[in-house]
Amino acid sequence: MLGPGPLIAIDVVLLYTILGPLVLFAIYVLFDSLDRSGKPVRQSQDAITGKKDPAVWTNDDIDLYMDRI
């Protein structure tokens, strides 16, 4: 029969073997959900046509204008 030391070592190796890929996959999914490169940029019709008065632009309109430059 094995002593407590080798049994703990075997358990730790098994935990890392089983849970390691799951934790790495969860981190990958988290970073992938935070990435915005694959999503289209929000564009309102007023910002595209430029008909809206710049004096009343919202923060989104300013961001859209700065993205076009």
C-alpha positions in Angstrom: 0.0 0.0 0.0 1.3 3.5 -0.8 1.8 6.1 1.8 0.0 9.4 2.0 2.8 11.3 0.1 2.7 9.4 -3.1 -1.2 9.2 -3.0 -1.3 13.0 -2.7 1.2 13.4 -5.6 -0.9 11.1 -7.8 -4.1 13.0 -6.9 -2.5 16.4 -7.7 -1.2 15.1 -11.1 -4.7 13.7 -11.9 -6.3 17.0 -10.9 -4.0 19.0 -13.1 -4.4 16.6 -15.9 -8.2 16.7 -15.7 -8.9 20.3 -14.6 -6.0 22.0 -16.4 -7.4 21.9 -19.9 -10.8 23.0 -18.6 -9.4 26.0 -16.8 -7.4 27.0 -19.9 -10.4 26.6 -22.1 -12.5 28.8 -19.7 -9.8 31.5 -19.8 -9.7 31.2 -23.6 -13.5 31.6 -23.8 -13.3 34.7 -21.5 -10.7 36.4 -23.6 -12.6 35.5 -26.8 -15.8 37.0 -25.5 -14.0 40.3 -24.6 -12.5 40.6 -28.2 -14.4 43.0 -30.4 -12.5 42.6 -33.6 -15.0 40.2 -35.1 -18.0 42.3 -34.3 -19.2 45.0 -36.7 -18.8 48.7 -35.6 -22.1 50.3 -34.6 -23.1 52.9 -37.1 -26.2 55.0 -37.0 -27.7 56.3 -40.2 -27.2 60.0 -39.1 -23.4 59.3 -38.5 -23.1 57.6 -41.9 -24.8 60.4 -43.9 -23.4 63.2 -41.9 -26.8 65.0 -41.7 -26.7 65.4 -37.9 -25.4 68.6 -36.5 -22.0 68.1 -34.9 -23.0 70.4 -32.1 -25.5 67.8 -30.8 -23.4 64.7 -31.4 -23.5 62.0 -28.7 -20.5 60.1 -27.5 -21.3 57.3 -29.9 -21.5 59.7 -32.8 -18.0 61.1 -31.9 -16.6 57.6 -31.6 -18.0 56.7 -35.0 -16.6 59.8 -36.5 -13.2 59.2 -35.0 -13.2 55.6 -36.3 -13.8 56.8 -39.8 -10.8 59.1 -39.8 
